[in-house]
Amino acid sequence: MRLAEQFGKLQGVGKKTAMRMAFSVIELDADSAEEFANAIIEAKQKIHECPICGNLTDKEICSVCDDETRDRSLICVVEDVRAVISLEKVREFKGVYHVLGGVISPINGVTPDKIRFAELIARVGKEDIREVIVATNPTPDGEVTAMYVSKYLKPLGIKVTRLAYGIPVGSDLEYADEVTLGRALEGRQDV
């Protein structure tokens, strides 16, 4: 079934889940199905990366960058938007974010020029930054990325810290609970 094949293209969706999703859509009445399809089209047309941090938004800039109460001298560097969402649930972090859009992965051919690393360096050069928290996932590629960020930012006199290891190694930030993420932010360490 073509619809199930399309759902199967989504990240993390296996064949059985794709089939269940397809049947759920088929069972919708015509108006609900059209509303569902229109929501997908609208998301593709309106949602884009924030030009400042790389977060997703349907406005000119994202709600975090637009929030005047945020501490702009504190940047939390994350792999993707899902990490921003997870960290925002904790309600402990009062700084701003920088979404890399991936991690350095020599095995997979992902070099610093294929993520938003140059944008981070440019941003740090333009803004008055006192600390960068590297919140990449505790995976080998996340660690390589954290060390790379530290290597380039420390010589500029910027404090670079890493989330504490309250998050299990090999897991993703989006699956960590709020308490674990809160403790990881509180216990961050110099890189």
N, C-alpha and C positions, 0 to 999 in steps of 0.2 A: 504494500500500500504506500503510495507516494507521500501521503501526509506523515506516516510513521517514519519514513526515511528522512524527511525534513526535521522532525523532532530529534531523530537520532544524530543529527549533525550538531546538536547543542552539546556543549561541554558537560561531561558527567552524566549524560543520559544514555543508558544502555538500550538494547533492543526491546526488552520487556517493558521498560518504563516508556519508551517512545510509542509502543503499541497502545499502552494504557492511555497516554496523553492523546493519541489520535482518536481513540474511541470516545474519550471525554469530549473532544471537540465535535465529533460526529453527532453525539447525543444532544448537543446544544440546539436550541431553537434557532431559526434563521437570523433573527435580530441579534441574539447573543453571539452567534458565530461571526456576524459582520462586525459587531463591536470589538470582539477579540482580534480579528484581522486588522481593523482600523487602529487599535492600540499598538500593534506591532509596527505598522507603517508610520504612525505618528512618532513613536519612539525613535525609529531610524531617521526620520526627518528632523526632529527637534533636539535630540540629545547629542551633545558633543563634548569634547574635552575642554575643561577650563583652561584658558590660555596662560594662567599663572601657575597652577599646580598640577594639572592633568587629571583632576577629578572629573566625574561626569556631571553635566548640568544641562538644563534646558533654558538657562538664563545666559546673560553675557559672561558673567563669572559665577563660580559655584557659591553656595551659601556659606561655606567656611571662609573663603577668601573675601567675601562680602561682609563678614561679621567684624565690625570695628572693635569688638571687645577681645578679640583673639590676640595673643602675644606673638607678634610677627618676628620676634627675634629667636623663636623656637620652632624649628622645622622637624617634622617627623617624616622620614623617608620610608615609603612603603612600596611593595611590588605592584599592587593593583588596587582598584577602587573597592573591592570587597574588603580589603584590610582597613580602609578608611571607615567603611560602614561598621565593621567590628569594633574598631577603636572608639568611634563616636558613641556606641552603645554604652561604653563604660562611663562616659561623662566626666572623666578625670583629666583628659588632655585639653589644655587651653591654648595650645599653639596652632600652627597651620601645617599643612601637609605638602609633600611632593611625591606624586605618583610616578614611579619609574616606568611602568608599563611592562614589567618583566624583570628578569635578573640575568646577570652575566652567566653564561653557561658555555664554556669552551667546547664541551662534548657536543652540544647542540648547535654550535656555530653562532651563539649569541654573544656579540662583543659589545663593549660600552657604547659604541656608536649606534647600536640597534635598540637601545633603551633611552629614556629621557635623562641620561647622565649629563650631557652637555648643557641642558636646560637648568639642571641643578647647579652646576658650576657657575653659569651665568647669573642665576638668581642669587646665589651666595655673594657673588662679586658686586651686585647692585644694591643688596639690602644689608642692613646692619644685623647680622646673625650672631648670636652668642652660643647657641648649641644646636647641633643636628643629632636627632635620635634616629638611629638606623633600625627600622622595624621590619626588616625582611624576614621571611620564614626561616626557622632554624634547620635548613637543609644545606647540603654541600654548596649548591649554587647560591643560596641566600647568604651563606658565610663568605663566599668569594666576593659577592657584591658588597657586603658590609666592609670587608677589608679594603676593597678598591675605593669605596667612598671615603673611608678613613685616611687612606694613603694620600688622597688628593686634597682633603679639607684640613687636616691637622697642620700642614705647613703654612696654611693661611691664618693660623692662630685661632681656629674655631674648635670649640670643645665638641668632640664626636663621641656619642655614647651608643650603646647597644641595649636592646631590651634584655632584661634579666631572663634567665633560663627557667622561668616558671611555666613556659610553654613547652610541651614535650617535643623533643627532637624528631623531625620527620613529619610533623603535623603542619597544618595551615592555620593562620590567624583567624580565618573566618569560622573555624570550628571550635575555637577556644571560648570558654564561658567568660562572662564579664568579670568575675572575681579573679580568675587567672590572668586576664589581660590587665586588670587594675594593678595586681601585684607585680606583673612584669614591667609595667611602666614605672612604678615606684622604685623597683630594684634595678633599674638600668645601670650599666657600668661603662666606664671609658673603654674605647676600642683601641 
